[in-house]
Amino acid sequence: MQFKYPFHIVGNDKIPILDIRITNKDNNVSTNYRAVLDSGAFANVFHSDIAAVLGIDLSKIKETQYFSGVRKSKRLIKGKPYIVQLMVIQKGQSHKFDSYVVFSDEVSDTGFALLGRQGFFDQFDEVCFSYKNNKFYLQKG
Amino acid sequence: MCIIGSMQNLIKKFGGKWVALKPDTDKVVASGRSANGVYKEAQKRGVAIPTLFKVPTKYIPYIG
């Protein structure tokens, strides 16, 4: 199955944005969330407010995941990892999988939620960007 | 319900806020500072599972 999307055009840029469904399997609370497909991100990074919506108490998670960006800075960004269920839904077809997500309250106010390599890209056979054609797609099977 | 046509308009009108969108659209059904608050408000307005989006305060080209 294939999930195909247009890029979102902002100014001179085209951004690969899609909506995904997140479910906390512990209580079956779900929300959809708008995020950027980011091959530069090692994993999914979501705002910690989404954890609250899903009823996930981040203060009870002992592990901390640290990560950095391209900026020259000694300070690392930190977040709390959790396994949730993600589902891509489009035109009557869907693909769901358990996924590693880092919830962080240090996401920039000018930034987007990120769908990264571990926990998203690795769940599809192909992730293809056709920039000139203004489309990107996810291929499973 | 507020119908917004593009990401730029979302940023212009709701920058820095959480919005709840009708799924697969850019129709804003609730907005505010609290993700939980807009989620519950959207459900009150009949959208069982809204799409939450933290609208950037401004668009700055992104690298990463």
N, CA and C atoms of all chains as a GROMACS GRO file, in nm:
protein
  615
    1MET      N    1   0.085  -0.119   0.000
    1MET     CA    2   0.000   0.000   0.000
    1MET      C    3   0.088   0.125   0.000
    2GLN      N    4   0.031   0.229  -0.056
    2GLN     CA    5   0.108   0.353  -0.067
    2GLN      C    6   0.026   0.471  -0.011
    3PHE      N    7   0.095   0.555   0.065
    3PHE     CA    8   0.034   0.677   0.120
    3PHE      C    9   0.103   0.795   0.054
    4LYS      N   10   0.026   0.875  -0.018
    4LYS     CA   11   0.086   0.983  -0.097
    4LYS      C   12   0.036   1.119  -0.046
    5TYR      N   13   0.128   1.215  -0.036
    5TYR     CA   14   0.094   1.346   0.019
    5TYR      C   15   0.158   1.458  -0.064
    6PRO      N   16   0.096   1.574  -0.066
    6PRO     CA   17   0.162   1.692  -0.125
    6PRO      C   18   0.250   1.758  -0.020
    7PHE      N   19   0.351   1.827  -0.062
    7PHE     CA   20   0.428   1.910   0.031
    7PHE      C   21   0.342   2.029   0.073
    8HIS      N   22   0.365   2.078   0.194
    8HIS     CA   23   0.304   2.204   0.237
    8HIS      C   24   0.399   2.316   0.194
    9ILE      N   25   0.348   2.413   0.122
    9ILE     CA   26   0.433   2.521   0.071
    9ILE      C   27   0.426   2.639   0.168
   10VAL      N   28   0.543   2.679   0.216
   10VAL     CA   29   0.553   2.795   0.304
   10VAL      C   30   0.664   2.884   0.248
   11GLY      N   31   0.626   3.001   0.200
   11GLY     CA   32   0.724   3.090   0.139
   11GLY      C   33   0.789   3.021   0.020
   12ASN      N   34   0.921   3.016   0.020
   12ASN     CA   35   0.993   2.949  -0.089
   12ASN      C   36   1.023   2.803  -0.057
   13ASP      N   37   0.970   2.754   0.050
   13ASP     CA   38   1.004   2.620   0.097
   13ASP      C   39   0.887   2.523   0.075
   14LYS      N   40   0.919   2.396   0.065
   14LYS     CA   41   0.818   2.290   0.061
   14LYS      C   42   0.849   2.197   0.177
   15ILE      N   43   0.750   2.171   0.262
   15ILE     CA   44   0.773   2.091   0.382
   15ILE      C   45   0.690   1.963   0.376
   16PRO      N   46   0.755   1.848   0.401
   16PRO     CA   47   0.680   1.720   0.399
   16PRO      C   48   0.607   1.698   0.532
   17ILE      N   49   0.486   1.747   0.536
   17ILE     CA   50   0.405   1.740   0.659
   17ILE      C   51   0.292   1.640   0.640
   18LEU      N   52   0.268   1.558   0.742
   18LEU     CA   53   0.153   1.468   0.738
   18LEU      C   54   0.091   1.454   0.876
   19ASP      N   55  -0.031   1.407   0.876
   19ASP     CA   56  -0.103   1.384   1.002
   19ASP      C   57  -0.097   1.236   1.035
   20ILE      N   58  -0.062   1.206   1.159
   20ILE     CA   59  -0.057   1.067   1.204
   20ILE      C   60  -0.147   1.051   1.326
   21ARG      N   61  -0.187   0.929   1.353
   21ARG     CA   62  -0.264   0.902   1.475
   21ARG      C   63  -0.172   0.838   1.578
   22ILE      N   64  -0.178   0.891   1.700
   22ILE     CA   65  -0.100   0.836   1.811
   22ILE      C   66  -0.198   0.778   1.912
   23THR      N   67  -0.169   0.658   1.958
   23THR     CA   68  -0.253   0.596   2.060
   23THR      C   69  -0.168   0.549   2.177
   24ASN      N   70  -0.210   0.584   2.295
   24ASN     CA   71  -0.151   0.529   2.417
   24ASN      C   72  -0.217   0.394   2.441
   25LYS      N   73  -0.140   0.288   2.423
   25LYS     CA   74  -0.199   0.154   2.433
   25LYS      C   75  -0.239   0.118   2.576
   26ASP      N   76  -0.190   0.193   2.673
   26ASP     CA   77  -0.225   0.165   2.812
   26ASP      C   78  -0.370   0.203   2.845
   27ASN      N   79  -0.422   0.305   2.773
   27ASN     CA   80  -0.559   0.350   2.804
   27ASN      C   81  -0.645   0.372   2.679
   28ASN      N   82  -0.588   0.344   2.562
   28ASN     CA   83  -0.657   0.357   2.433
   28ASN      C   84  -0.700   0.500   2.399
   29VAL      N   85  -0.636   0.599   2.459
   29VAL     CA   86  -0.662   0.738   2.422
   29VAL      C   87  -0.581   0.770   2.296
   30SER      N   88  -0.648   0.832   2.198
   30SER     CA   89  -0.583   0.863   2.071
   30SER      C   90  -0.596   1.011   2.038
   31THR      N   91  -0.497   1.061   1.966
   31THR     CA   92  -0.510   1.192   1.902
   31THR      C   93  -0.440   1.184   1.767
   32ASN      N   94  -0.480   1.270   1.676
   32ASN     CA   95  -0.403   1.289   1.554
   32ASN      C   96  -0.304   1.401   1.580
   33TYR      N   97  -0.195   1.400   1.506
   33TYR     CA   98  -0.089   1.498   1.530
   33TYR      C   99  -0.023   1.532   1.398
   34ARG      N  100   0.004   1.658   1.377
   34ARG     CA  101   0.064   1.705   1.252
   34ARG      C  102   0.215   1.717   1.271
   35ALA      N  103   0.291   1.651   1.185
   35ALA     CA  104   0.436   1.644   1.205
   35ALA      C  105   0.510   1.646   1.072
   36VAL      N  106   0.638   1.674   1.080
   36VAL     CA  107   0.723   1.680   0.961
   36VAL      C  108   0.802   1.550   0.947
   37LEU      N  109   0.806   1.498   0.827
   37LEU     CA  110   0.886   1.380   0.796
   37LEU      C  111   1.031   1.428   0.784
   38ASP      N  112   1.119   1.380   0.872
   38ASP     CA  113   1.254   1.438   0.882
   38ASP      C  114   1.360   1.328   0.882
   39SER      N  115   1.422   1.306   0.768
   39SER     CA  116   1.524   1.200   0.760
   39SER      C  117   1.648   1.237   0.841
   40GLY      N  118   1.659   1.363   0.882
   40GLY     CA  119   1.772   1.406   0.964
   40GLY      C  120   1.753   1.379   1.112
   41ALA      N  121   1.633   1.340   1.151
   41ALA     CA  122   1.604   1.314   1.293
   41ALA      C  123   1.626   1.166   1.323
   42PHE      N  124   1.697   1.136   1.430
   42PHE     CA  125   1.726   0.995   1.461
   42PHE      C  126   1.601   0.919   1.502
   43ALA      N  127   1.504   0.991   1.559
   43ALA     CA  128   1.382   0.926   1.607
   43ALA      C  129   1.268   1.028   1.604
   44ASN      N  130   1.150   0.984   1.644
   44ASN     CA  131   1.035   1.074   1.651
   44ASN      C  132   1.050   1.164   1.773
   45VAL      N  133   1.029   1.294   1.755
   45VAL     CA  134   1.035   1.387   1.866
   45VAL      C  135   0.905   1.467   1.869
   46PHE      N  136   0.828   1.445   1.975
   46PHE     CA  137   0.697   1.510   1.989
   46PHE      C  138   0.698   1.602   2.109
   47HIS      N  139   0.613   1.701   2.105
   47HIS     CA  140   0.600   1.795   2.217
   47HIS      C  141   0.544   1.720   2.339
   48SER      N  142   0.596   1.754   2.456
   48SER     CA  143   0.552   1.684   2.578
   48SER      C  144   0.404   1.709   2.609
   49ASP      N  145   0.346   1.817   2.557
   49ASP     CA  146   0.202   1.840   2.579
   49ASP      C  147   0.117   1.728   2.519
   50ILE      N  148   0.169   1.664   2.414
   50ILE     CA  149   0.095   1.553   2.352
   50ILE      C  150   0.090   1.434   2.449
   51ALA      N  151   0.197   1.416   2.525
   51ALA     CA  152   0.196   1.308   2.625
   51ALA      C  153   0.084   1.331   2.725
   52ALA      N  154   0.066   1.457   2.765
   52ALA     CA  155  -0.041   1.488   2.861
   52ALA      C  156  -0.178   1.457   2.801
   53VAL      N  157  -0.197   1.490   2.674
   53VAL     CA  158  -0.326   1.460   2.608
   53VAL      C  159  -0.352   1.310   2.612
   54LEU      N  160  -0.246   1.232   2.595
   54LEU     CA  161  -0.260   1.086   2.589
   54LEU      C  162  -0.262   1.021   2.728
   55GLY      N  163  -0.248   1.103   2.832
   55GLY     CA  164  -0.250   1.049   2.967
   55GLY      C  165  -0.121   0.981   3.007
   56ILE      N  166  -0.011   1.021   2.945
   56ILE     CA  167   0.120   0.964   2.979
   56ILE      C  168   0.188   1.058   3.079
   57ASP      N  169   0.223   1.005   3.196
   57ASP     CA  170   0.288   1.086   3.299
   57ASP      C  171   0.439   1.077   3.281
   58LEU      N  172   0.496   1.180   3.219
   58LEU     CA  173   0.640   1.176   3.188
   58LEU      C  174   0.726   1.179   3.313
   59SER      N  175   0.673   1.231   3.423
   59SER     CA  176   0.753   1.239   3.546
   59SER      C  177   0.784   1.100   3.601
   60LYS      N  178   0.710   1.000   3.557
   60LYS     CA  179   0.733   0.863   3.606
   60LYS      C  180   0.833   0.786   3.521
   61ILE      N  181   0.879   0.848   3.413
   61ILE     CA  182   0.976   0.781   3.325
   61ILE      C  183   1.117   0.819   3.370
   62LYS      N  184   1.194   0.718   3.408
   62LYS     CA  185   1.328   0.745   3.462
   62LYS      C  186   1.429   0.776   3.353
   63GLU      N  187   1.417   0.707   3.239
   63GLU     CA  188   1.514   0.724   3.132
   63GLU      C  189   1.501   0.863   3.067
   64THR      N  190   1.615   0.922   3.034
   64THR     CA  191   1.615   1.049   2.961
   64THR      C  192   1.692   1.029   2.831
   65GLN      N  193   1.636   1.074   2.723
   65GLN     CA  194   1.703   1.068   2.593
   65GLN      C  195   1.759   1.206   2.560
   66TYR      N  196   1.887   1.212   2.534
   66TYR     CA  197   1.950   1.339   2.496
   66TYR      C  198   1.973   1.341   2.346
   67PHE      N  199   1.961   1.458   2.287
   67PHE     CA  200   1.993   1.469   2.144
   67PHE      C  201   2.038   1.612   2.114
   68SER      N  202   2.100   1.626   1.998
   68SER     CA  203   2.152   1.757   1.959
   68SER      C  204   2.112   1.789   1.817
   69GLY      N  205   2.132   1.914   1.777
   69GLY     CA  206   2.104   1.954   1.640
   69GLY      C  207   2.232   2.001   1.574
   70VAL      N  208   2.218   2.076   1.467
   70VAL     CA  209   2.337   2.120   1.394
   70VAL      C  210   2.399   2.246   1.456
   71ARG      N  211   2.324   2.307   1.546
   71ARG     CA  212   2.372   2.430   1.608
   71ARG      C  213   2.495   2.403   1.697
   72LYS      N  214   2.589   2.498   1.694
   72LYS     CA  215   2.707   2.486   1.780
   72LYS      C  216   2.666   2.523   1.922
   73SER      N  217   2.643   2.422   2.000
   73SER     CA  218   2.600   2.446   2.138
   73SER      C  219   2.637   2.326   2.222
   74LYS      N  220   2.685   2.353   2.343
   74LYS     CA  221   2.721   2.244   2.433
   74LYS      C  222   2.598   2.184   2.500
   75ARG      N  223   2.490   2.260   2.499
   75ARG     CA  224   2.370   2.216   2.568
   75ARG      C  225   2.290   2.119   2.482
   76LEU      N  226   2.260   2.005   2.538
   76LEU     CA  227   2.182   1.906   2.467
   76LEU      C  228   2.034   1.923   2.496
   77ILE      N  229   1.952   1.884   2.399
   77ILE     CA  230   1.807   1.883   2.421
   77ILE      C  231   1.774   1.749   2.487
   78LYS      N  232   1.678   1.750   2.575
   78LYS     CA  233   1.644   1.623   2.640
   78LYS      C  234   1.494   1.596   2.633
   79GLY      N  235   1.461   1.469   2.643
   79GLY     CA  236   1.322   1.428   2.640
   79GLY      C  237   1.304   1.293   2.707
   80LYS      N  238   1.180   1.251   2.716
   80LYS     CA  239   1.148   1.124   2.779
   80LYS      C  240   1.094   1.026   2.674
   81PRO      N  241   1.156   0.909   2.665
   81PRO     CA  242   1.111   0.812   2.564
   81PRO      C  243   0.990   0.731   2.611
   82TYR      N  244   0.909   0.692   2.514
   82TYR     CA  245   0.790   0.612   2.545
   82TYR      C  246   0.750   0.536   2.418
   83ILE      N  247   0.693   0.420   2.435
   83ILE     CA  248   0.644   0.344   2.320
   83ILE      C  249   0.494   0.370   2.305
   84VAL      N  250   0.456   0.423   2.189
   84VAL     CA  251   0.314   0.445   2.159
   84VAL      C  252   0.282   0.371   2.030
   85GLN      N  253   0.156   0.367   1.996
   85GLN     CA  254   0.118   0.313   1.866
   85GLN      C  255   0.096   0.429   1.769
   86LEU      N  256   0.161   0.424   1.655
   86LEU     CA  257   0.137   0.522   1.550
   86LEU      C  258   0.059   0.458   1.438
   87MET      N  259  -0.025   0.536   1.374
   87MET     CA  260  -0.102   0.484   1.261
   87MET      C  261  -0.108   0.591   1.152
   88VAL      N  262  -0.076   0.550   1.032
   88VAL     CA  263  -0.092   0.634   0.914
   88VAL      C  264  -0.222   0.592   0.848
   89ILE      N  265  -0.307   0.688   0.822
   89ILE     CA  266  -0.440   0.658   0.768
   89ILE      C  267  -0.460   0.746   0.644
   90GLN      N  268  -0.505   0.684   0.536
   90GLN     CA  269  -0.537   0.765   0.417
   90GLN      C  270  -0.628   0.684   0.324
   91LYS      N  271  -0.736   0.745   0.284
   91LYS     CA  272  -0.826   0.689   0.183
   91LYS      C  273  -0.862   0.542   0.210
   92GLY      N  274  -0.903   0.514   0.332
   92GLY     CA  275  -0.952   0.381   0.365
   92GLY      C  276  -0.845   0.278   0.392
   93GLN      N  277  -0.719   0.315   0.382
   93GLN     CA  278  -0.612   0.222   0.416
   93GLN      C  279  -0.532   0.278   0.532
   94SER      N  280  -0.471   0.184   0.606
   94SER     CA  281  -0.394   0.229   0.722
   94SER      C  282  -0.278   0.134   0.749
   95HIS      N  283  -0.181   0.187   0.818
   95HIS     CA  284  -0.067   0.105   0.862
   95HIS      C  285  -0.034   0.149   1.004
   96LYS      N  286  -0.040   0.054   1.099
   96LYS     CA  287  -0.010   0.090   1.238
   96LYS      C  288   0.104   0.007   1.292
   97PHE      N  289   0.175   0.064   1.388
   97PHE     CA  290   0.293  -0.002   1.443
   97PHE      C  291   0.329   0.062   1.577
   98ASP      N  292   0.393  -0.018   1.660
   98ASP     CA  293   0.446   0.038   1.786
   98ASP      C  294   0.570   0.119   1.753
   99SER      N  295   0.586   0.230   1.822
   99SER     CA  296   0.693   0.322   1.782
   99SER      C  297   0.757   0.390   1.902
  100TYR      N  298   0.887   0.409   1.890
  100TYR     CA  299   0.966   0.480   1.991
  100TYR      C  300   0.951   0.630   1.967
  101VAL      N  301   0.908   0.701   2.070
  101VAL     CA  302   0.886   0.846   2.060
  101VAL      C  303   0.958   0.913   2.176
  102VAL      N  304   1.023   1.025   2.149
  102VAL     CA  305   1.080   1.107   2.256
  102VAL      C  306   0.990   1.228   2.275
  103PHE      N  307   0.934   1.241   2.394
  103PHE     CA  308   0.852   1.357   2.427
  103PHE      C  309   0.942   1.462   2.494
  104SER      N  310   0.938   1.584   2.440
  104SER     CA  311   1.026   1.688   2.494
  104SER      C  312   0.951   1.820   2.510
  105ASP      N  313   0.981   1.888   2.620
  105ASP     CA  314   0.924   2.022   2.636
  105ASP      C  315   1.023   2.129   2.590
  106GLU      N  316   1.129   2.084   2.521
  106GLU     CA  317   1.229   2.178   2.471
  106GLU      C  318   1.220   2.196   2.320
  107VAL      N  319   1.107   2.154   2.263
  107VAL     CA  320   1.085   2.174   2.120
  107VAL      C  321   1.069   2.324   2.095
  108SER      N  322   1.140   2.375   1.994
  108SER     CA  323   1.139   2.518   1.964
  108SER      C  324   0.999   2.567   1.926
  109ASP      N  325   0.970   2.693   1.962
  109ASP     CA  326   0.841   2.752   1.923
  109ASP      C  327   0.831   2.777   1.773
  110THR      N  328   0.946   2.770   1.705
  110THR     CA  329   0.941   2.785   1.560
  110THR      C  330   0.958   2.649   1.491
  111GLY      N  331   0.955   2.544   1.568
  111GLY     CA  332   0.978   2.410   1.512
  111GLY      C  333   0.852   2.329   1.495
  112PHE      N  334   0.870   2.210   1.439
  112PHE     CA  335   0.761   2.116   1.416
  112PHE      C  336   0.791   1.987   1.492
  113ALA      N  337   0.688   1.908   1.514
  113ALA     CA  338   0.708   1.771   1.561
  113ALA      C  339   0.778   1.694   1.450
  114LEU      N  340   0.862   1.600   1.489
  114LEU     CA  341   0.944   1.530   1.390
  114LEU      C  342   0.913   1.380   1.385
  115LEU      N  343   0.902   1.329   1.263
  115LEU     CA  344   0.894   1.185   1.240
  115LEU      C  345   1.029   1.143   1.185
  116GLY      N  346   1.103   1.064   1.262
  116GLY     CA  347   1.242   1.036   1.229
  116GLY      C  348   1.267   0.894   1.181
  117ARG      N  349   1.397   0.861   1.176
  117ARG     CA  350   1.439   0.734   1.114
  117ARG      C  351   1.397   0.614   1.197
  118GLN      N  352   1.427   0.617   1.329
  118GLN     CA  353   1.387   0.505   1.415
  118GLN      C  354   1.244   0.530   1.463
  119GLY      N  355   1.156   0.438   1.432
  119GLY     CA  356   1.018   0.454   1.478
  119GLY      C  357   0.924   0.509   1.373
  120PHE      N  358   0.981   0.551   1.258
  120PHE     CA  359   0.890   0.590   1.149
  120PHE      C  360   0.946   0.543   1.013
  121PHE      N  361   1.060   0.597   0.972
  121PHE     CA  362   1.116   0.556   0.842
  121PHE      C  363   1.136   0.404   0.838
  122ASP      N  364   1.178   0.347   0.951
  122ASP     CA  365   1.207   0.204   0.952
  122ASP      C  366   1.082   0.117   0.947
  123GLN      N  367   0.965   0.177   0.947
  123GLN     CA  368   0.840   0.102   0.943
  123GLN      C  369   0.783   0.093   0.801
  124PHE      N  370   0.855   0.150   0.704
  124PHE     CA  371   0.809   0.147   0.566
  124PHE      C  372   0.919   0.090   0.477
  125ASP      N  373   0.878   0.032   0.362
  125ASP     CA  374   0.975  -0.022   0.268
  125ASP      C  375   1.042   0.089   0.188
  126GLU      N  376   0.967   0.194   0.160
  126GLU     CA  377   1.023   0.309   0.090
  126GLU      C  378   0.963   0.436   0.146
  127VAL      N  379   1.048   0.536   0.161
  127VAL     CA  380   1.001   0.672   0.190
  127VAL      C  381   1.061   0.758   0.080
  128CYS      N  382   0.978   0.812  -0.005
  128CYS     CA  383   1.027   0.876  -0.126
  128CYS      C  384   0.982   1.022  -0.134
  129PHE      N  385   1.076   1.111  -0.163
  129PHE     CA  386   1.046   1.253  -0.182
  129PHE      C  387   1.060   1.286  -0.330
  130SER      N  388   0.953   1.333  -0.389
  130SER     CA  389   0.958   1.378  -0.528
  130SER      C  390   0.936   1.529  -0.526
  131TYR      N  391   1.045   1.598  -0.500
  131TYR     CA  392   1.036   1.742  -0.472
  131TYR      C  393   0.981   1.820  -0.590
  132LYS      N  394   1.030   1.789  -0.709
  132LYS     CA  395   0.985   1.864  -0.828
  132LYS      C  396   0.837   1.842  -0.856
  133ASN      N  397   0.789   1.721  -0.826
  133ASN     CA  398   0.648   1.690  -0.849
  133ASN      C  399   0.560   1.728  -0.731
  134ASN      N  400   0.622   1.788  -0.628
  134ASN     CA  401   0.548   1.836  -0.511
  134ASN      C  402   0.474   1.724  -0.438
  135LYS      N  403   0.536   1.604  -0.435
  135LYS     CA  404   0.473   1.491  -0.367
  135LYS      C  405   0.577   1.412  -0.289
  136PHE      N  406   0.531   1.350  -0.181
  136PHE     CA  407   0.614   1.248  -0.116
  136PHE      C  408   0.524   1.132  -0.080
  137TYR      N  409   0.584   1.013  -0.070
  137TYR     CA  410   0.499   0.898  -0.040
  137TYR      C  411   0.569   0.797   0.050
  138LEU      N  412   0.486   0.719   0.117
  138LEU     CA  413   0.532   0.611   0.203
  138LEU      C  414   0.482   0.481   0.141
  139GLN      N  415   0.572   0.384   0.124
  139GLN     CA  416   0.535   0.257   0.062
  139GLN      C  417   0.550   0.144   0.164
  140LYS      N  418   0.446   0.066   0.178
  140LYS     CA  419   0.453  -0.050   0.267
  140LYS      C  420   0.406  -0.172   0.187
  141GLY      N  421   0.494  -0.270   0.169
  141GLY     CA  422   0.459  -0.390   0.097
  141GLY      C  423   0.458  -0.372  -0.055
  142MET      N  424  -1.650   2.764   1.321
  142MET     CA  425  -1.535   2.696   1.260
  142MET      C  426  -1.465   2.791   1.165
  143CYS      N  427  -1.334   2.793   1.174
  143CYS     CA  428  -1.255   2.886   1.095
  143CYS      C  429  -1.182   2.809   0.984
  144ILE      N  430  -1.202   2.846   0.861
  144ILE     CA  431  -1.137   2.775   0.751
  144ILE      C  432  -1.011   2.849   0.708
  145ILE      N  433  -0.897   2.784   0.721
  145ILE     CA  434  -0.770   2.845   0.689
  145ILE      C  435  -0.709   2.768   0.572
  146GLY      N  436  -0.659   2.839   0.474
  146GLY     CA  437  -0.618   2.773   0.350
  146GLY      C  438  -0.474   2.728   0.343
  147SER      N  439  -0.386   2.778   0.425
  147SER     CA  440  -0.246   2.742   0.408
  147SER      C  441  -0.172   2.750   0.541
  148MET      N  442  -0.054   2.688   0.539
  148MET     CA  443   0.030   2.691   0.658
  148MET      C  444   0.064   2.836   0.696
  149GLN      N  445   0.089   2.919   0.597
  149GLN     CA  446   0.122   3.059   0.626
  149GLN      C  447   0.010   3.130   0.699
  150ASN      N  448  -0.114   3.101   0.659
  150ASN     CA  449  -0.228   3.162   0.728
  150ASN      C  450  -0.243   3.110   0.870
  151LEU      N  451  -0.214   2.980   0.888
  151LEU     CA  452  -0.218   2.923   1.024
  151LEU      C  453  -0.117   2.994   1.113
  152ILE      N  454   0.004   3.015   1.058
  152ILE     CA  455   0.108   3.081   1.137
  152ILE      C  456   0.068   3.225   1.168
  153LYS      N  457   0.013   3.292   1.069
  153LYS     CA  458  -0.026   3.432   1.086
  153LYS      C  459  -0.135   3.447   1.193
  154LYS      N  460  -0.230   3.356   1.192
  154LYS     CA  461  -0.345   3.371   1.281
  154LYS      C  462  -0.328   3.301   1.416
  155PHE      N  463  -0.255   3.189   1.417
  155PHE     CA  464  -0.249   3.108   1.539
  155PHE      C  465  -0.106   3.081   1.587
  156GLY      N  466  -0.009   3.155   1.537
  156GLY     CA  467   0.131   3.130   1.573
  156GLY      C  468   0.153   3.123   1.723
  157GLY      N  469   0.218   3.017   1.769
  157GLY     CA  470   0.247   2.999   1.910
  157GLY      C  471   0.139   2.923   1.986
  158LYS      N  472   0.026   2.900   1.922
  158LYS     CA  473  -0.085   2.830   1.991
  158LYS      C  474  -0.098   2.686   1.941
  159TRP      N  475  -0.166   2.610   2.022
  159TRP     CA  476  -0.213   2.479   1.978
  159TRP      C  477  -0.344   2.499   1.903
  160VAL      N  478  -0.360   2.428   1.792
  160VAL     CA  479  -0.489   2.426   1.726
  160VAL      C  480  -0.536   2.281   1.716
  161ALA      N  481  -0.668   2.265   1.716
  161ALA     CA  482  -0.728   2.135   1.688
  161ALA      C  483  -0.794   2.148   1.551
  162LEU      N  484  -0.752   2.062   1.459
  162LEU     CA  485  -0.803   2.066   1.322
  162LEU      C  486  -0.899   1.951   1.299
  163LYS      N  487  -0.997   1.977   1.214
  163LYS     CA  488  -1.080   1.865   1.168
  163LYS      C  489  -0.989   1.773   1.088
  164PRO      N  490  -0.992   1.640   1.113
  164PRO     CA  491  -0.895   1.549   1.049
  164PRO      C  492  -0.887   1.565   0.898
  165ASP      N  493  -0.762   1.563   0.849
  165ASP     CA  494  -0.731   1.572   0.706
  165ASP      C  495  -0.773   1.703   0.642
  166THR      N  496  -0.789   1.806   0.722
  166THR     CA  497  -0.822   1.938   0.670
  166THR      C  498  -0.740   2.042   0.746
  167ASP      N  499  -0.755   2.167   0.703
  167ASP     CA  500  -0.696   2.278   0.779
  167ASP      C  501  -0.805   2.359   0.849
  168LYS      N  502  -0.918   2.296   0.875
  168LYS     CA  503  -1.028   2.365   0.944
  168LYS      C  504  -1.002   2.365   1.094
  169VAL      N  505  -0.984   2.483   1.149
  169VAL     CA  506  -0.955   2.496   1.291
  169VAL      C  507  -1.086   2.491   1.370
  170VAL      N  508  -1.096   2.393   1.461
  170VAL     CA  509  -1.218   2.383   1.542
  170VAL      C  510  -1.196   2.435   1.684
  171ALA      N  511  -1.070   2.447   1.727
  171ALA     CA  512  -1.041   2.504   1.858
  171ALA      C  513  -0.896   2.550   1.860
  172SER      N  514  -0.866   2.650   1.941
  172SER     CA  515  -0.728   2.695   1.955
  172SER      C  516  -0.705   2.746   2.096
  173GLY      N  517  -0.579   2.745   2.139
  173GLY     CA  518  -0.548   2.793   2.273
  173GLY      C  519  -0.407   2.758   2.313
  174ARG      N  520  -0.371   2.788   2.436
  174ARG     CA  521  -0.234   2.764   2.484
  174ARG      C  522  -0.214   2.622   2.534
  175SER      N  523  -0.323   2.551   2.561
  175SER     CA  524  -0.313   2.417   2.618
  175SER      C  525  -0.358   2.312   2.516
  176ALA      N  526  -0.270   2.215   2.489
  176ALA     CA  527  -0.305   2.107   2.397
  176ALA      C  528  -0.425   2.029   2.448
  177ASN      N  529  -0.423   2.000   2.580
  177ASN     CA  530  -0.534   1.926   2.640
  177ASN      C  531  -0.664   2.003   2.627
  178GLY      N  532  -0.655   2.136   2.648
  178GLY     CA  533  -0.774   2.220   2.641
  178GLY      C  534  -0.835   2.222   2.502
  179VAL      N  535  -0.753   2.238   2.399
  179VAL     CA  536  -0.809   2.244   2.263
  179VAL      C  537  -0.858   2.106   2.220
  180TYR      N  538  -0.793   2.001   2.268
  180TYR     CA  539  -0.837   1.864   2.237
  180TYR      C  540  -0.979   1.841   2.291
  181LYS      N  541  -0.998   1.880   2.417
  181LYS     CA  542  -1.131   1.860   2.479
  181LYS      C  543  -1.236   1.952   2.417
  182GLU      N  544  -1.196   2.075   2.382
  182GLU     CA  545  -1.289   2.167   2.320
  182GLU      C  546  -1.334   2.115   2.182
  183ALA      N  547  -1.240   2.059   2.108
  183ALA     CA  548  -1.273   2.002   1.977
  183ALA      C  549  -1.370   1.886   1.991
  184GLN      N  550  -1.348   1.804   2.094
  184GLN     CA  551  -1.440   1.691   2.116
  184GLN      C  552  -1.579   1.742   2.151
  185LYS      N  553  -1.587   1.850   2.231
  185LYS     CA  554  -1.718   1.909   2.263
  185LYS      C  555  -1.788   1.957   2.137
  186ARG      N  556  -1.709   1.999   2.038
  186ARG     CA  557  -1.765   2.049   1.913
  186ARG      C  558  -1.786   1.938   1.810
  187GLY      N  559  -1.776   1.813   1.855
  187GLY     CA  560  -1.815   1.701   1.771
  187GLY      C  561  -1.704   1.632   1.694
  188VAL      N  562  -1.578   1.672   1.717
  188VAL     CA  563  -1.467   1.605   1.649
  188VAL      C  564  -1.405   1.506   1.748
  189ALA      N  565  -1.432   1.379   1.728
  189ALA     CA  566  -1.395   1.277   1.827
  189ALA      C  567  -1.243   1.267   1.844
  190ILE      N  568  -1.171   1.264   1.732
  190ILE     CA  569  -1.024   1.258   1.739
  190ILE      C  570  -0.969   1.370   1.650
  191PRO      N  571  -0.948   1.487   1.708
  191PRO     CA  572  -0.897   1.600   1.628
  191PRO      C  573  -0.749   1.583   1.597
  192THR      N  574  -0.702   1.664   1.504
  192THR     CA  575  -0.559   1.669   1.473
  192THR      C  576  -0.499   1.788   1.546
  193LEU      N  577  -0.408   1.759   1.638
  193LEU     CA  578  -0.343   1.867   1.713
  193LEU      C  579  -0.218   1.914   1.639
  194PHE      N  580  -0.196   2.044   1.646
  194PHE     CA  581  -0.080   2.101   1.578
  194PHE      C  582  -0.034   2.223   1.658
  195LYS      N  583   0.093   2.223   1.697
  195LYS     CA  584   0.150   2.340   1.763
  195LYS      C  585   0.202   2.431   1.652
  196VAL      N  586   0.131   2.539   1.629
  196VAL     CA  587   0.163   2.625   1.515
  196VAL      C  588   0.290   2.705   1.549
  197PRO      N  589   0.390   2.700   1.462
  197PRO     CA  590   0.512   2.779   1.489
  197PRO      C  591   0.479   2.927   1.499
  198THR      N  592   0.557   2.999   1.580
  198THR     CA  593   0.535   3.144   1.595
  198THR      C  594   0.568   3.218   1.466
  199LYS      N  595   0.664   3.165   1.393
  199LYS     CA  596   0.696   3.219   1.261
  199LYS      C  597   0.766   3.109   1.185
  200TYR      N  598   0.771   3.124   1.054
  200TYR     CA  599   0.839   3.021   0.978
  200TYR      C  600   0.983   3.060   0.954
  201ILE      N  601   1.072   2.979   1.006
  201ILE     CA  602   1.214   2.998   0.983
  201ILE      C  603   1.265   2.872   0.913
  202PRO      N  604   1.330   2.887   0.797
  202PRO     CA  605   1.378   2.767   0.726
  202PRO      C  606   1.454   2.676   0.821
  203TYR      N  607   1.428   2.548   0.809
  203TYR     CA  608   1.472   2.450   0.908
  203TYR      C  609   1.583   2.363   0.849
  204ILE      N  610   1.686   2.335   0.929
  204ILE     CA  611   1.786   2.237   0.891
  204ILE      C  612   1.800   2.136   1.003
  205GLY      N  613   1.830   2.015   0.971
  205GLY     CA  614   1.845   1.914   1.076
  205GLY      C  615   1.862   1.777   1.016
   0.00000   0.00000   0.00000
